């Protein structure tokens, strides 16, 4: 039996951050996948993570783990596929270190991805956005921080990782505006110039932020950088407060990424240019941004106005008496008896001489 611990330690400490130069967020996401896996295997196999063997991570066990994520944790197909990507990446690393596990690795790599439904992006409307931004108390320190965080999501369109990782040296004030240098996914940077209202909110937060040993802009109550779970807590708390002013927001599942979708929809409706939306959000491909075209009704309404259907002949349907009688539950009227003349004509048509 081959202990799993040395190989996983080398993968998370050397392979990802040093050899692959993976970002901190990627390493954290992959690490969290194995945390979930160890919690499952401890309960399923009764073996602590330190004693877990590589041979025990076979394809049937990992399939049970993926099913556990969807049935018990309520994860969707996309989250399930993201966990599977982390597991497969580790198995590709192992196949060069443990040749005896090649067949086991081959079976794990053969686990298919799940197809997921392509749904319309979820976003909040203008009234719900205003109610959410008005929810934080601007007379308290944390209320000033929360409003600045929410504005960076709804107006700046920043991802969660970009907001919590934003540093002081990446902010600069250009007159009344705020210039932000954003470190996005894939180590790509982009520059944004944000409005005066957001600049005022950031200035108000920096005035009460105080000195801290960390460079991140947004801090938690203990003076450290706010985490993605802390951001989610802040958002959930203010959504509940906003419900009193705008009850419709309670029917929506508002997540941090929904704020990014809201920013994208606002930009698309204002500029009518998908290229500008893609640049604003920092998408690697404009094809990714096209999902917002499906949710925006503007183009579809213009198509309705521009296209004229062929003119058709008009008419009114008049149901026969027998159909009306059957619908009303009455017995249909009997057919009229044929006249003597029609009977003689019918007999003549059936005679042999008429067929010659």
C-alpha positions in Angstrom: 0.0 0.0 0.0 1.3 3.5 -0.9 0.5 6.3 1.5 -1.3 9.2 -0.1 0.1 11.9 2.2 3.6 12.4 0.6 2.2 12.6 -2.9 -0.6 15.0 -2.1 1.8 17.2 -0.1 4.2 17.4 -3.1 1.3 18.1 -5.4 -0.1 21.0 -3.3 3.2 22.5 -2.2 5.5 21.9 -5.2 3.6 20.9 -8.3 0.9 23.5 -8.4 2.5 26.7 -6.9 6.1 26.2 -8.1 6.1 24.0 -11.2 2.8 25.1 -12.7 2.8 28.6 -11.2 -0.9 28.2 -10.3 -2.5 31.1 -8.6 -3.3 31.1 -4.9 -7.0 30.8 -5.7 -6.4 27.7 -7.8 -4.4 26.1 -5.0 -7.1 27.0 -2.4 -9.8 25.5 -4.6 -7.9 22.2 -5.2 -7.1 22.0 -1.5 -10.7 22.4 -0.6 -11.6 19.6 -2.9 -9.4 17.2 -1.0 -10.7 18.5 2.3 -14.2 17.5 1.2 -12.8 14.2 -0.1 -11.1 13.4 3.2 -14.3 14.2 5.2 -16.1 11.7 3.0 -13.5 8.9 3.1 -13.2 9.2 6.9 -16.9 8.6 7.2 -17.0 6.0 4.4 -13.9 4.0 5.1 -13.2 4.8 8.7 -9.6 5.8 7.9 -8.0 9.1 8.9 -6.5 11.2 6.1 -2.9 10.6 7.3 -3.4 6.8 7.0 -5.2 6.9 3.7 -3.6 4.8 0.9 -3.4 5.8 -2.7 -4.9 2.5 -3.8 -8.1 3.3 -1.9 -8.8 6.3 -4.1 -10.1 4.1 -6.9 -12.8 5.1 -9.5 -15.8 3.6 -7.6 -14.9 5.5 -4.4 -14.5 8.8 -6.3 -17.8 8.2 -8.1 -19.4 7.8 -4.7 -17.8 11.0 -3.6 -19.0 12.9 -6.6 -22.5 11.5 -6.0 -22.2 12.6 -2.3 -21.5 16.2 -3.4 -24.7 16.4 -5.5 -27.1 14.5 -3.2 -26.0 15.5 0.3 -24.2 18.8 -0.3 -26.6 20.0 -3.0 -23.9 20.9 -5.5 -24.8 21.2 -9.2 -23.1 19.6 -12.2 -20.7 22.5 -12.7 -19.4 22.2 -9.1 -19.2 18.5 -9.4 -17.1 18.8 -12.6 -14.8 21.3 -11.0 -14.1 18.9 -8.1 -13.5 16.1 -10.7 -11.0 18.3 -12.6 -8.9 18.7 -9.4 -9.0 14.9 -8.8 -7.9 14.2 -12.3 -5.1 16.7 -12.2 -3.7 15.0 -9.1 -4.0 11.6 -10.7 -2.0 12.8 -13.8 0.7 13.9 -11.3 0.6 10.5 -9.6 0.9 8.4 -12.7 4.6 9.5 -13.2 5.5 8.9 -9.5 3.8 5.6 -8.9 3.9 3.4 -12.1 2.1 0.5 -10.3 -1.0 2.7 -10.1 -1.3 3.2 -13.9 -4.4 1.1 -14.3 -6.1 2.8 -11.3 -5.2 6.2 -12.8 -6.6 5.2 -16.2 -9.9 4.3 -14.6 -10.1 7.6 -12.7 -9.3 9.6 -15.8 -12.1 7.8 -17.7 -14.8 9.3 -15.3 -16.9 11.5 -17.6 -17.9 15.0 -17.0 -21.6 15.7 -16.5 -23.5 17.8 -19.0 -25.3 20.8 -17.4 -28.2 22.9 -18.5 -27.4 26.3 -20.0 -29.8 28.6 -18.2 -30.3 32.3 -18.4 -28.0 34.3 -16.2 -29.5 35.4 -12.9 -29.4 39.1 -12.0 -31.3 41.7 -10.0 -33.2 44.7 -11.4 -32.6 48.3 -10.7 -34.9 48.7 -7.8 -33.5 45.6 -6.1 -30.0 46.9 -6.7 -30.8 50.2 -5.1 -32.4 48.5 -2.1 -29.3 46.3 -1.6 -26.9 49.2 -1.8 -29.0 51.2 0.7 -29.1 48.3 3.2 -25.6 48.9 4.9 -25.6 51.5 7.6 -23.4 54.4 6.4 -22.9 55.7 10.0 -20.9 52.6 11.2 -17.5 51.4 10.2 -18.6 48.0 8.9 -21.5 49.6 7.1 -19.2 51.9 5.2 -17.0 48.8 4.3 -20.0 46.8 3.2 -21.4 49.5 0.9 -18.0 49.8 -0.7 -17.7 46.1 -1.2 -21.2 45.8 -2.8 -20.5 48.7 -5.1 -17.4 47.0 -6.4 -19.5 44.0 -7.2 -22.6 45.7 -8.8 -20.8 48.7 -10.5 -17.3 47.4 -11.0 -18.3 43.8 -11.9 -15.4 42.3 -10.0 -15.3 38.7 -9.1 -15.2 37.6 -5.5 -11.5 36.7 -5.7 -10.7 40.1 -7.3 -12.5 42.0 -4.5 -11.0 40.1 -1.6 -7.6 40.2 -3.2 -7.7 43.9 -4.1 -4.6 45.7 -2.6 -4.1 49.3 -1.5 -1.4 49.8 -4.1 -3.8 48.9 -6.9 -6.1 51.9 -6.1 -5.5 55.4 -7.3 -7.7 58.5 -7.4 -7.9 60.4 -10.6 -9.7 63.6 -9.6 -13.2 62.6 -8.8 -12.8 59.1 -10.3 -11.3 55.9 -9.0 -8.7 53.9 -11.0 -8.5 50.3 -10.2 -5.9 47.7 -11.4 -7.6 44.4 -11.2 -5.8 41.0 -11.1 -8.3 38.7 -12.8 -8.4 35.0 -13.6 -5.5 33.4 -15.5 -3.1 36.1 -14.1 -4.6 38.7 -16.5 -4.8 42.3 -15.4 -7.2 45.0 -16.5 -7.7 48.6 -15.6 -11.0 50.1 -14.7 -12.0 53.7 -14.1 -15.0 53.9 -11.8 -17.5 56.6 -11.1 -17.4 59.4 -8.5 -19.9 57.6 -6.2 -17.7 54.6 -6.0 -14.6 56.7 -5.4 -16.4 58.5 -2.6 -17.4 55.1 -1.0 -13.8 53.9 -1.2 -12.5 57.1 0.2 -15.0 56.9 3.1 -13.8 53.3 3.8 -10.1 54.1 3.7 -10.7 57.0 6.1 -12.0 54.5 8.8 -10.0 51.4 7.7 -7.1 52.2 9.9 -3.6 50.7 9.9 -3.4 47.0 9.3 -0.5 44.6 8.7 -2.0 43.3 5.5 -2.2 45.1 2.1 -5.7 44.1 1.2 -8.2 46.9 1.0 -11.2 45.2 2.6 -10.7 43.8 6.2 -12.8 41.7 8.4 -13.7 42.5 12.0 -10.4 41.1 13.3 -8.2 43.3 11.0 -7.3 40.5 8.6 -8.3 40.3 4.9 -11.9 39.4 4.4 -12.5 35.9 3.0 -14.9 34.8 0.3 -17.1 33.3 3.1 -17.0 36.6 4.9 -18.1 38.4 1.7 -20.9 35.9 1.2 -22.1 36.5 4.8 -22.1 40.3 4.2 -24.1 39.9 1.1 -26.6 37.5 2.7 -27.1 39.8 5.7 -27.9 42.9 3.5 -30.2 41.0 1.2 -32.3 40.2 4.2 -32.3 43.9 5.2 -33.2 45.0 1.6 -36.2 42.7 1.6 -38.1 45.2 3.8 -37.7 47.9 1.1 -38.0 45.7 -2.0 -39.8 42.4 -1.2 -39.1 41.0 -4.7 -35.4 40.5 -3.9 -36.3 37.8 -1.3 -37.5 35.6 -4.2 -34.1 35.7 -5.9 -31.0 33.7 -5.0 -28.5 36.5 -4.7 -24.9 35.3 -4.7 -21.7 37.4 -5.2 -21.6 36.3 -8.9 -25.1 37.5 -9.4 -23.8 41.0 -8.6 -21.3 40.6 -11.4 -24.1 39.4 -13.8 -26.1 42.5 -12.7 -23.2 44.8 -13.7 -22.9 43.0 -17.1 -26.6 43.4 -17.9 -26.5 47.1 -16.9 -23.4 47.7 -19.1 -25.0 45.8 -22.0 -28.3 47.7 -21.9 -26.4 51.0 -21.6 -23.7 50.5 -24.3 -25.5 48.0 -26.6 -21.9 46.7 -27.3 -21.0 43.2 -26.3 -17.3 43.9 -26.9 -17.3 46.7 -24.3 -19.0 44.4 -21.8 -16.3 41.7 -22.4 -13.5 44.2 -21.8 -15.1 45.5 -18.7 -15.6 42.0 -17.2 -12.1 40.8 -18.2 -13.4 37.8 -20.2 -10.7 35.9 -22.1 -13.1 35.3 -25.0 -16.0 37.4 -26.2 -18.0 34.1 -26.7 -18.2 33.9 -22.9 -19.9 37.3 -22.8 -22.6 36.2 -25.3 -24.6 34.6 -22.5 -25.8 38.1 -21.6 -27.4 38.5 -25.0 -29.7 35.6 -24.2 -31.0 37.3 -21.1 -31.3 40.8 -22.6 -34.7 41.3 -24.2 -33.7 44.4 -26.1 -32.4 42.6 -29.2 -35.4 40.3 -29.3 -37.8 43.2 -29.1 -36.1 44.9 -32.0 -36.4 41.8 -34.0 -40.1 41.7 -33.3 -40.5 45.3 -34.6 -38.3 44.7 -37.6 -39.7 41.5 -38.9 -43.3 41.4 -40.4 -45.1 38.2 -40.8 -46.9 37.3 -44.1 -50.5 38.5 -44.2 -52.9 35.6 -44.1 -56.5 35.2 -45.2 -58.9 35.8 -42.3 -61.8 33.6 -41.5 -64.1 32.6 -38.7 -64.7 29.0 -37.7 -68.3 27.9 -37.4 -68.6 24.5 -35.8 -71.3 22.1 -37.2 -74.4 21.3 -35.2 -73.3 17.7 -34.5 -70.0 18.9 -33.0 -71.8 21.4 -30.8 -74.2 18.7 -29.7 -71.4 16.3 -28.8 -69.6 19.0 -26.8 -72.8 19.8 -24.9 -73.3 16.2 -24.1 -76.5 15.8 -26.1 -77.1 12.9 -28.5 -76.4 13.8 -32.1 -79.4 14.3 -34.4 -80.0 11.3 -36.7 -79.1 11.6 -40.3 -82.1 12.2 -42.6 -83.5 9.1 -44.4 -82.7 8.9 -48.1 -85.5 9.7 -50.6 -86.9 7.0 -52.9 -85.3 8.6 -55.9 -81.9 8.5 -54.3 -82.4 4.8 -53.4 -83.3 3.9 -57.0 -80.2 5.8 -58.3 -78.0 3.9 -55.8 -79.4 0.6 -56.9 -78.9 1.4 -60.6 -75.2 2.3 -59.9 -74.7 -1.2 -58.3 -76.3 -3.1 -61.2 -74.0 -5.3 -63.4 -74.9 -3.5 -66.6 -73.7 -0.2 -65.2 -70.3 -1.6 -64.6 -69.7 -2.7 -68.2 
